[in-house]
Amino acid sequence: MPRSVNSVASRARRKKVLAQTKGQWGARRNVWTVAKNSLEKGLLYAYKDRKTKKRNFRALWIQRINAAVRMYDMSYSQFMGKLHKTGIELNRKALADLAMNNPEAFKAVVEAVK
């Protein structure tokens, strides 16, 4: 009995990987083994950096809130502590947006906290 290889599925699998590495530099886009390794590494970075992005944005929001609150003679930690005590349910993203784009509203929040 002759050996049976599923070349249709194998070729489709390879074509899918090579299509995903389209636009990469050099052999990464057209050599199967290099492209496969490059794609795996790229997908790992994509997964990891989706988590890192959240971390970086939270740090940015904290810096913006801290800078805005310093103008009212408070530190970030004092402000957040008083904010939670007064029961104002605004997250860091919203507070940073207020501080950047709507200083009057942010001032009202600071006054309510004081």
Buried (B, 14 or more C-beta within 10 A) or exposed (E): EEEEEEEEEEEEEEEEBBEBBEEBEEEBBEBEEBBBEBBEEBEEEEEEEEEEEEEEEBEEBBEBBBEBBEEEEBEBEEBBEBBEEEEEEEEBBEBBBBBBEEEEEBBEBBEEBE
